[in-house]
Amino acid sequence: MAAPVKKIKVGSVEIAIWENESEKYGKSYSFGAPTKSYKDKGDKWQTTNNLKSGEALNAIVCYQKAFEWVYMESRNEEIKDVETSEPNF
């Protein structure tokens, strides 16, 4: 599986953004459920998508930042398309 193109982390909560490419739709982005990292009793790092109620705001901020990043990437692609297109005289 390919690596995410961007990870956004607020506190212990993280969202990964994945780039998708298809002939039909071109480039698009998706992001999944937020995860959090924690150390277990054996001092080993684990991840889970079970969040405590106090971490809900961190998840909301992660989603907001992910949306903003995807929006800006989409705008940058539109600008690149305009800059590389042939003049229409």
Backbone bond lengths (Angstrom), bond angles and torsions (degrees), N, CA, C in turn:
res aa  C-N    CA-C-N  psi(-1)  N-CA   C-N-CA  omega(-1)  CA-C   N-CA-C  phi
1 M - - - 1.442 - - 1.520 109.27 -
2 A 1.307 116.70 139.39 1.459 121.45 -179.18 1.527 110.62 -70.93
3 A 1.297 114.72 157.78 1.462 120.08 178.46 1.524 110.12 -78.68
4 P 1.323 117.35 153.08 1.466 119.01 176.41 1.531 110.09 -65.51
5 V 1.337 116.27 153.04 1.462 120.18 178.70 1.519 111.70 -81.22
6 K 1.322 116.23 -19.03 1.460 120.39 -179.53 1.528 108.96 -158.63
7 K 1.321 116.11 143.92 1.458 122.10 172.18 1.523 107.60 -123.64
8 I 1.305 115.33 135.99 1.455 120.87 179.44 1.519 107.16 -119.97
9 K 1.340 115.65 128.52 1.460 120.22 -175.98 1.520 109.59 -129.12
10 V 1.316 115.09 132.39 1.464 122.83 173.84 1.522 106.32 -130.16
11 G 1.312 115.73 115.08 1.465 119.59 -174.17 1.515 109.01 63.11
12 S 1.313 117.26 -128.72 1.465 120.77 178.95 1.528 112.43 -94.90
13 V 1.354 117.62 0.03 1.463 122.23 -176.19 1.536 109.51 -96.55
14 E 1.338 115.46 136.74 1.470 120.56 -176.67 1.525 110.10 -137.61
15 I 1.335 114.72 144.60 1.464 121.56 173.10 1.521 107.74 -125.87
16 A 1.316 116.56 134.20 1.462 122.35 176.02 1.526 109.02 -99.95
17 I 1.335 115.53 139.90 1.466 121.80 177.86 1.517 107.37 -109.65
18 W 1.329 115.28 130.09 1.456 122.69 -177.62 1.521 109.91 -112.60
19 E 1.316 116.16 141.78 1.459 120.96 175.84 1.522 109.34 -96.05
20 N 1.317 115.75 132.62 1.459 121.93 178.20 1.517 108.53 -117.61
21 E 1.304 117.31 142.08 1.465 122.29 179.38 1.518 107.98 -130.56
22 S 1.323 115.98 129.48 1.457 119.18 175.88 1.526 108.89 -142.32
23 E 1.318 115.16 152.79 1.463 119.42 178.28 1.520 110.79 -64.19
24 K 1.304 116.22 -37.27 1.458 120.80 -176.14 1.526 112.54 -72.71
25 Y 1.338 117.40 -43.88 1.458 120.77 -173.22 1.524 114.74 -109.64
26 G 1.319 118.45 -8.45 1.457 120.56 -176.37 1.518 110.93 75.39
27 K 1.322 115.94 -145.23 1.464 120.92 -177.64 1.529 109.86 -87.34
28 S 1.310 115.19 135.88 1.462 120.88 173.69 1.524 108.00 -145.74
29 Y 1.302 115.77 169.00 1.457 121.39 -178.82 1.521 109.68 -126.29
30 S 1.303 115.27 152.24 1.452 120.38 174.68 1.519 108.64 -143.69
31 F 1.310 115.48 155.88 1.461 119.88 173.59 1.507 108.72 -141.22
32 G 1.308 113.48 147.80 1.453 119.62 -173.00 1.508 112.55 -99.73
33 A 1.291 114.98 -160.78 1.461 121.61 -179.39 1.528 109.90 -67.34
34 P 1.313 116.27 146.82 1.461 118.54 176.28 1.531 110.41 -67.59
35 T 1.300 114.72 149.22 1.462 120.89 176.02 1.525 108.67 -125.81
36 K 1.299 115.28 164.05 1.464 119.13 173.34 1.516 108.65 -136.07
37 S 1.309 115.01 151.67 1.460 122.27 177.84 1.529 109.06 -103.43
38 Y 1.315 115.01 145.72 1.459 120.18 177.13 1.520 108.31 -155.50
39 K 1.309 115.60 160.40 1.459 120.80 175.92 1.524 108.73 -97.64
40 D 1.326 115.12 132.73 1.461 119.54 178.59 1.537 110.08 -82.25
41 K 1.316 115.37 -175.53 1.475 120.05 -177.70 1.517 112.30 -62.52
42 G 1.331 116.37 -26.77 1.457 120.68 178.28 1.515 113.31 -87.31
43 D 1.345 117.84 11.63 1.462 124.96 179.23 1.530 112.04 64.86
44 K 1.342 115.96 26.88 1.455 121.64 178.02 1.532 108.95 -104.14
45 W 1.353 116.69 137.97 1.460 120.82 -178.98 1.524 110.68 -72.60
46 Q 1.328 114.88 134.54 1.465 123.23 177.98 1.526 108.81 -129.98
47 T 1.330 116.74 162.22 1.464 121.00 172.51 1.521 109.05 -126.86
48 T 1.321 115.09 151.18 1.453 121.48 178.15 1.527 108.76 -149.18
49 N 1.318 116.08 159.70 1.459 119.13 172.91 1.534 110.60 -107.04
50 N 1.315 116.64 10.76 1.466 121.66 174.21 1.524 108.26 -88.38
51 L 1.313 116.06 112.94 1.454 121.01 -177.95 1.524 110.29 -105.94
52 K 1.312 116.07 147.63 1.460 121.37 173.10 1.529 108.36 -79.26
53 S 1.312 116.97 158.73 1.465 120.43 -176.97 1.528 111.77 -58.15
54 G 1.319 117.60 -33.14 1.463 121.14 178.74 1.520 113.66 -69.51
55 E 1.323 117.27 -14.47 1.470 121.03 -179.70 1.529 112.40 -95.77
56 A 1.329 116.85 -1.28 1.464 120.68 -178.43 1.525 111.40 -61.72
57 L 1.329 117.59 -41.66 1.457 120.43 179.69 1.526 110.97 -62.90
58 N 1.336 117.00 -39.18 1.472 119.95 176.67 1.527 110.71 -61.34
59 A 1.332 117.03 -39.03 1.475 120.65 178.27 1.523 110.31 -65.42
60 I 1.333 117.14 -41.66 1.467 120.73 178.71 1.526 110.48 -61.83
61 V 1.325 116.97 -43.67 1.465 120.52 179.49 1.525 110.23 -65.42
62 C 1.329 117.69 -38.65 1.471 120.91 176.26 1.526 110.54 -59.38
63 Y 1.343 116.66 -47.01 1.469 120.03 178.88 1.527 111.18 -61.53
64 Q 1.321 117.87 -41.20 1.463 121.52 179.08 1.525 110.35 -61.98
65 K 1.321 116.31 -47.05 1.466 120.23 -179.79 1.531 111.05 -66.14
66 A 1.327 117.27 -36.12 1.470 120.60 177.15 1.523 109.94 -64.80
67 F 1.321 117.22 -43.68 1.461 120.66 177.86 1.528 110.42 -60.42
68 E 1.338 116.70 -45.72 1.466 120.43 179.83 1.523 111.09 -61.03
69 W 1.326 117.64 -42.16 1.457 120.73 -179.52 1.529 110.31 -64.25
70 V 1.338 117.18 -45.62 1.468 121.07 179.39 1.525 109.77 -62.54
71 Y 1.318 117.55 -42.32 1.463 121.14 179.05 1.527 110.67 -60.31
72 M 1.323 117.12 -47.23 1.474 120.47 -179.44 1.525 111.11 -65.45
73 E 1.313 118.26 -39.28 1.467 120.53 176.78 1.528 110.59 -62.09
74 S 1.323 116.99 -41.41 1.466 120.93 178.62 1.518 110.46 -63.60
75 R 1.323 116.86 -41.91 1.478 120.77 178.31 1.528 110.05 -64.48
76 N 1.319 117.52 -40.94 1.467 120.51 179.08 1.520 110.82 -62.45
77 E 1.334 117.73 -39.42 1.468 121.23 177.56 1.526 110.76 -64.30
78 E 1.337 117.05 -39.91 1.466 120.33 178.15 1.517 110.54 -63.66
79 I 1.322 116.99 -41.71 1.466 121.10 179.45 1.523 110.05 -64.66
80 K 1.339 118.04 -42.91 1.462 121.20 177.99 1.521 111.00 -60.53
81 D 1.338 117.22 -40.82 1.470 121.00 178.84 1.514 111.17 -61.94
82 V 1.325 117.49 -41.06 1.464 121.20 179.98 1.514 110.17 -68.76
83 E 1.320 118.04 -41.63 1.458 121.79 -178.36 1.525 112.32 -67.00
84 T 1.328 118.24 -31.41 1.459 120.84 -176.84 1.530 113.14 -95.85
85 S 1.325 117.26 -4.08 1.457 118.61 -179.96 1.524 110.48 -77.10
86 E 1.314 115.08 153.26 1.452 121.32 179.05 1.529 109.87 -72.49
87 P 1.330 116.80 144.39 1.469 118.73 176.37 1.520 110.44 -62.71
88 N 1.303 116.75 143.95 1.437 121.94 -178.00 1.532 109.36 -107.50
89 F 1.358 116.46 82.19 1.470 121.55 -179.10 1.493 111.37 -96.93
